[in-house]
């Protein structure tokens, strides 16, 4: 292989591909990135066997070929080079590079040892980058990070009554976002047939990173499809293709935990509420992360106490409909939710201190978040 490529094109592809490479790769080849000429472009690929990515960048090809190179060292070297043309030549699994006054060589592994990538066979949906990344930001954070129950590390995607429903839960909280397919069609969402899928949350988070990096220069729609055997999902951008294994198992019937009624409905100023929770977290960190919310007389008192640190209370105004009362939560769950919301006001519904609390946004009825409360010992 012999090619000429601009440093900025090469490092852009390497930056995307390198994120998928594990620091504890099971096999030496999995620590490498694949460089291969393909249809007048250079393909840069990586995989951790759970997820894989292909990135295509512009290149001038003098001789076709392919090689895999150690990702971390190769990326680090390319990042230090000036933004100029790089000449890369491969002979007998050794890659020689030259860029101005800089020269280097890297020992590689034959491209034939690199795992093959799955191909998208069946199209399911086409999304606008804005809609897909927006859904991910509202849902994926509620998935579990603990691999104890692998199915909970994913996001459920299913089609129900003309809506595409995304849901994630770690057993303590639940996020649900619905896309009305007819209304979303004008914004670039094209509908197709779908079976119930559970996509790893880390895969969807990676999609969001790619969307952000592409920026406004790439407003092309994102295609989502399945492989022939149906056990992998593939997302296709103009110059990027990301594939991922789907999670196997039965996703929890989360509809059962969404309360059907509420004895109290509260409207909160998002900015004031978030600030009060942040302040309370200083004390809650040493006391199992517990913050208490007490709704009464048009106000909510947010408090936390720790025997080692002390205690605090903050008071903000709230519109309260119903009996009010006290409820306690893990403050981290509240902060995660507030970080996913841009609305200036949020609606909170509760039905006593021991039942799940429900957060909604009046201007976006397609999104709701449920948090399980923490049982606290009543005083007196």
C-alpha positions as CSV (number, residue, x, y, z in Angstrom):
1,X,0.0,0.0,0.0
2,X,1.2,3.5,-0.8
3,X,-1.0,6.6,-0.2
4,X,-0.8,10.3,0.4
5,X,-3.1,11.8,3.0
6,X,-3.6,15.1,4.9
7,X,-2.8,14.9,8.6
8,X,-6.1,16.5,9.6
9,X,-8.1,13.8,7.7
10,X,-6.0,11.0,9.2
11,X,-6.2,12.2,12.8
12,X,-10.0,12.8,12.4
13,X,-10.6,9.2,11.5
14,X,-8.2,7.9,14.2
15,X,-9.8,9.9,16.9
16,X,-13.2,8.3,16.2
17,X,-11.9,4.8,15.7
18,X,-9.6,4.8,18.8
19,X,-12.6,5.3,21.2
20,X,-13.7,1.7,20.6
21,X,-10.4,0.1,21.4
22,X,-10.2,-1.4,24.9
23,X,-7.1,-0.8,27.0
24,X,-7.4,-4.5,27.9
25,X,-7.9,-6.0,24.5
26,X,-8.4,-9.7,24.5
27,X,-6.3,-10.2,21.4
28,X,-3.3,-8.2,20.0
29,X,-5.2,-7.4,16.8
30,X,-8.0,-5.7,18.8
31,X,-5.4,-3.1,20.0
32,X,-4.9,-2.1,16.3
33,X,-6.7,0.0,13.8
34,X,-7.2,-1.2,10.3
35,X,-6.1,1.1,7.4
36,X,-7.3,-0.1,4.0
37,X,-7.8,1.5,0.6
38,X,-11.3,1.2,-0.6
39,X,-13.1,2.8,-3.5
40,X,-10.6,5.7,-3.8
41,X,-10.8,6.4,0.0
42,X,-8.9,5.2,3.1
43,X,-11.0,3.2,5.5
44,X,-10.0,3.4,9.2
45,X,-11.6,0.7,11.3
46,X,-11.6,-0.6,14.9
47,X,-13.6,-3.0,17.0
48,X,-13.9,-4.4,20.5
49,X,-16.0,-7.3,19.2
50,X,-19.1,-5.7,20.9
51,X,-19.0,-2.6,18.7
52,X,-17.2,-1.7,15.5
53,X,-16.7,1.4,13.4
54,X,-15.6,2.2,9.9
55,X,-14.5,5.7,9.0
56,X,-13.7,6.7,5.4
57,X,-11.4,9.7,4.7
58,X,-10.1,11.3,1.5
59,X,-6.7,10.0,0.2
60,X,-4.5,9.9,-2.9
61,X,-3.8,6.2,-3.7
62,X,-0.7,5.2,-5.5
63,X,-0.9,1.5,-4.6
64,X,-3.8,-0.4,-3.0
65,X,-3.4,-2.3,0.2
66,X,-4.2,-2.7,3.9
67,X,-2.5,-3.1,7.3
68,X,-3.4,-2.9,11.0
69,X,-1.3,-0.6,13.3
70,X,-1.1,-0.2,17.1
71,X,-3.9,2.4,17.7
72,X,-2.6,4.3,20.8
73,X,0.9,4.9,19.6
74,X,0.0,5.5,16.0
75,X,-2.7,8.0,16.9
76,X,-0.4,9.8,19.4
77,X,2.3,10.2,16.7
78,X,-0.1,11.4,14.0
79,X,-1.6,14.0,16.5
80,X,1.9,15.6,16.9
81,X,2.6,16.0,13.2
82,X,2.0,19.3,11.5
83,X,-1.2,19.8,9.4
84,X,0.5,18.8,6.2
85,X,0.6,15.9,3.7
86,X,1.7,12.5,5.0
87,X,3.1,9.8,2.8
88,X,2.4,6.3,4.0
89,X,3.9,3.2,2.5
90,X,3.5,-0.4,3.6
91,X,5.9,-3.2,2.9
92,X,5.8,-6.6,4.7
93,X,3.6,-5.4,7.5
94,X,5.8,-2.4,8.3
95,X,4.3,1.1,7.7
96,X,6.7,3.9,6.9
97,X,5.6,7.5,7.2
98,X,7.1,10.7,6.1
99,X,5.8,14.2,6.6
100,X,8.2,17.1,6.0
101,X,11.1,16.6,8.4
102,X,9.4,13.8,10.3
103,X,9.9,10.1,9.5
104,X,8.8,7.0,11.4
105,X,8.0,3.4,10.9
106,X,5.5,1.1,12.8
107,X,5.3,-2.6,13.0
108,X,1.9,-3.8,12.0
109,X,-0.2,-7.0,11.9
110,X,-1.6,-8.3,8.6
111,X,-5.0,-7.0,7.7
112,X,-6.2,-10.5,7.0
113,X,-6.3,-11.1,10.8
114,X,-8.6,-8.3,11.5
115,X,-12.2,-9.3,12.3
116,X,-14.8,-8.9,9.5
117,X,-17.5,-6.3,9.9
118,X,-21.2,-7.0,9.7
119,X,-23.2,-5.6,6.8
120,X,-26.5,-3.8,7.1
121,X,-29.1,-5.9,5.3
122,X,-32.5,-4.6,6.5
123,X,-33.3,-0.9,6.9
124,X,-35.5,0.0,9.9
125,X,-35.5,3.7,10.4
126,X,-33.8,6.9,9.1
127,X,-33.2,9.7,11.7
128,X,-32.2,13.3,11.5
129,X,-29.0,13.7,13.7
130,X,-30.8,16.3,15.8
131,X,-33.7,14.0,16.7
132,X,-31.6,10.8,17.4
133,X,-29.1,12.6,19.6
134,X,-31.9,14.4,21.4
135,X,-33.6,11.1,22.3
136,X,-30.3,9.6,23.4
137,X,-29.6,12.5,25.8
138,X,-33.0,12.1,27.4
139,X,-33.0,8.4,27.8
140,X,-29.5,6.7,27.8
141,X,-28.4,8.2,31.2
142,X,-31.0,6.1,33.0
143,X,-29.5,2.8,31.9
144,X,-27.4,0.7,34.3
145,X,-23.6,0.9,34.3
146,X,-23.3,-2.3,36.4
147,X,-23.1,-5.4,34.2
148,X,-24.8,-7.5,36.8
149,X,-28.0,-7.4,34.7
150,X,-26.7,-6.9,31.2
151,X,-30.2,-6.1,29.7
152,X,-30.4,-3.0,31.9
153,X,-27.3,-1.5,30.3
154,X,-29.3,-1.1,27.1
155,X,-32.0,1.1,25.7
156,X,-35.3,-0.6,24.7
157,X,-36.6,0.5,21.3
158,X,-40.0,-0.6,20.1
159,X,-42.8,0.6,17.9
160,X,-46.2,1.1,19.6
161,X,-49.3,2.5,18.0
162,X,-47.5,4.8,15.5
163,X,-44.8,5.8,18.0
164,X,-41.2,4.8,18.4
165,X,-40.6,4.4,22.1
166,X,-37.2,4.5,23.7
167,X,-36.8,3.5,27.3
168,X,-34.0,2.9,29.8
169,X,-33.9,1.9,33.5
170,X,-31.4,0.7,36.0
171,X,-34.0,-0.5,38.5
172,X,-34.0,2.8,40.4
173,X,-35.1,5.2,37.7
174,X,-36.8,5.1,34.3
175,X,-36.6,7.4,31.3
176,X,-39.1,7.1,28.4
177,X,-39.1,9.1,25.2
178,X,-41.7,8.7,22.4
179,X,-41.4,9.8,18.8
180,X,-44.6,10.3,16.9
181,X,-43.6,8.9,13.6
182,X,-46.2,10.9,11.5
183,X,-45.2,14.2,13.1
184,X,-41.5,13.4,13.0
185,X,-41.6,12.5,9.3
186,X,-41.3,16.2,8.4
187,X,-38.1,16.4,10.4
188,X,-36.4,13.5,8.7
189,X,-37.6,10.5,10.6
190,X,-38.6,7.8,8.2
191,X,-40.4,4.8,9.6
192,X,-40.0,1.1,8.8
193,X,-40.8,-2.2,10.4
194,X,-39.1,-3.0,13.6
195,X,-38.9,-5.8,16.1
196,X,-38.3,-5.0,19.8
197,X,-34.6,-4.1,20.2
198,X,-32.4,-3.5,23.1
199,X,-29.4,-1.4,22.0
200,X,-26.4,-0.9,24.4
201,X,-26.5,2.6,25.9
202,X,-22.8,3.0,25.2
203,X,-23.5,2.4,21.5
204,X,-26.1,5.2,21.4
205,X,-23.8,7.5,23.4
206,X,-21.1,6.9,20.8
207,X,-23.6,7.8,18.0
208,X,-24.2,11.1,19.9
209,X,-20.5,11.8,20.0
210,X,-20.2,11.3,16.3
211,X,-23.2,13.6,15.7
212,X,-21.6,16.4,17.8
213,X,-18.2,15.9,16.0
214,X,-19.8,16.0,12.6
215,X,-21.5,19.3,13.5
216,X,-23.5,21.3,11.0
217,X,-21.3,20.3,8.1
218,X,-23.0,16.9,8.0
219,X,-26.8,17.3,8.1
220,X,-27.4,14.1,6.2
221,X,-29.8,11.6,7.7
222,X,-28.6,8.6,9.8
223,X,-29.7,5.2,8.6
224,X,-30.4,2.5,11.1
225,X,-30.7,-1.1,10.1
226,X,-30.0,-4.7,11.1
227,X,-27.6,-7.4,9.9
228,X,-28.9,-10.5,8.1
229,X,-29.1,-12.6,11.3
230,X,-30.8,-9.8,13.2
231,X,-28.5,-9.7,16.2
232,X,-26.6,-6.6,15.3
233,X,-27.7,-3.0,14.6
234,X,-25.8,-0.8,12.1
235,X,-25.9,3.0,12.0
236,X,-24.8,4.6,8.7
237,X,-23.5,8.2,8.3
238,X,-22.2,9.5,5.0
239,X,-18.6,8.6,5.9
240,X,-19.0,6.6,9.1
241,X,-20.6,3.2,9.8
242,X,-21.0,2.0,13.4
243,X,-22.2,-1.5,14.2
244,X,-23.1,-3.0,17.6
245,X,-24.3,-6.2,19.0
246,X,-27.9,-6.1,20.4
247,X,-28.5,-7.2,24.0
248,X,-30.3,-10.5,24.5
249,X,-32.9,-11.0,27.1
250,X,-36.3,-9.7,28.2
251,X,-36.4,-6.0,29.0
252,X,-38.5,-5.1,32.1
253,X,-42.2,-4.3,31.6
254,X,-41.5,-0.7,32.7
255,X,-45.1,0.5,32.1
256,X,-46.1,-1.2,35.3
257,X,-44.0,1.1,37.5
258,X,-45.3,4.4,35.9
259,X,-47.9,5.7,38.4
260,X,-51.4,6.2,36.9
261,X,-52.4,8.9,39.3
262,X,-50.9,11.5,41.6
263,X,-52.1,13.1,44.9
264,X,-49.8,16.0,44.3
265,X,-48.7,17.9,41.2
266,X,-46.0,20.5,41.5
267,X,-44.5,23.0,39.0
268,X,-40.8,23.8,39.7
269,X,-38.4,26.4,38.4
270,X,-35.7,24.2,36.9
271,X,-32.8,26.6,37.5
272,X,-33.7,27.2,41.2
273,X,-34.4,23.6,41.9
274,X,-31.2,22.5,40.3
275,X,-29.1,25.0,42.3
276,X,-30.8,23.9,45.6
277,X,-30.1,20.2,44.8
278,X,-26.4,21.0,44.1
279,X,-26.1,22.8,47.4
280,X,-27.8,19.9,49.3
281,X,-25.4,17.5,47.6
282,X,-22.5,18.9,49.6
283,X,-24.1,17.5,52.7
284,X,-25.8,14.5,51.1
285,X,-22.5,13.0,49.8
286,X,-21.6,11.8,53.3
287,X,-25.1,10.5,54.0
288,X,-26.0,8.0,51.3
289,X,-26.7,10.8,48.8
290,X,-30.1,11.4,50.3
291,X,-31.9,14.7,49.8
292,X,-35.4,15.4,51.2
293,X,-38.0,17.4,49.4
294,X,-40.9,18.9,51.4
295,X,-43.8,20.5,49.5
296,X,-46.0,22.8,51.6
297,X,-47.7,26.2,51.4
298,X,-46.5,27.1,47.9
299,X,-42.9,26.2,48.6
300,X,-40.5,23.3,48.5
301,X,-37.8,22.9,51.1
302,X,-34.8,20.9,49.9
303,X,-32.6,19.6,52.8
304,X,-29.8,17.2,53.5
305,X,-27.9,16.3,56.7
306,X,-24.8,14.4,57.6
307,X,-23.6,13.6,61.1
308,X,-20.1,14.3,60.0
309,X,-20.7,17.5,58.1
310,X,-23.8,19.2,59.3
311,X,-27.1,20.1,57.6
312,X,-28.6,22.6,55.2
313,X,-32.0,23.7,53.9
314,X,-32.9,25.7,50.8
315,X,-36.4,27.0,50.0
316,X,-37.8,27.8,46.6
317,X,-41.3,28.7,45.4
318,X,-43.4,26.1,43.7
319,X,-46.9,25.8,42.4
320,X,-48.5,23.0,44.4
321,X,-51.7,21.3,43.6
322,X,-52.8,18.6,46.0
323,X,-51.7,17.5,49.5
324,X,-48.0,18.0,49.1
325,X,-45.8,16.2,51.6
326,X,-42.2,14.9,52.0
327,X,-40.3,12.6,49.7
328,X,-36.6,11.7,49.5
329,X,-34.3,10.8,46.6
330,X,-30.7,10.0,45.7
331,X,-29.5,13.4,44.6
332,X,-27.4,11.9,41.8
333,X,-30.6,10.7,40.1
334,X,-32.1,14.2,40.3
335,X,-29.0,15.8,38.9
336,X,-28.8,13.4,36.0
337,X,-32.4,14.1,35.1
338,X,-32.0,17.9,35.4
339,X,-28.9,17.7,33.1
340,X,-31.0,16.2,30.4
341,X,-33.7,18.9,30.6
342,X,-33.6,22.3,28.9
343,X,-37.1,23.5,29.8
344,X,-37.2,26.4,32.3
345,X,-40.0,24.6,34.2
346,X,-40.5,21.0,35.2
347,X,-43.6,19.2,36.5
348,X,-43.3,16.8,39.4
349,X,-46.0,14.4,40.5
350,X,-46.0,12.2,43.6
351,X,-48.3,9.9,45.5
352,X,-46.9,9.7,49.0
353,X,-43.3,9.3,50.2
354,X,-43.0,5.6,49.2
355,X,-44.3,5.6,45.6
356,X,-42.2,6.6,42.6
357,X,-42.0,10.3,41.7
358,X,-42.7,11.3,38.1
359,X,-41.0,14.2,36.3
360,X,-42.6,15.7,33.2
361,X,-42.2,18.7,30.9
362,X,-45.4,20.5,30.0
363,X,-44.2,21.4,26.5
364,X,-42.9,17.9,25.8
365,X,-45.5,15.3,26.8
366,X,-43.5,12.6,24.9
367,X,-40.8,12.5,27.7
368,X,-41.2,11.4,31.2
369,X,-38.8,10.3,34.0
370,X,-39.6,8.2,37.0
371,X,-37.4,8.0,40.1
372,X,-37.8,5.6,43.0
373,X,-37.8,7.3,46.4
374,X,-35.5,6.5,49.3
375,X,-37.3,5.3,52.5
376,X,-36.5,7.7,55.3
377,X,-37.2,7.4,59.0
378,X,-39.9,9.7,60.1
379,X,-39.0,12.0,62.9
380,X,-41.1,12.2,66.1
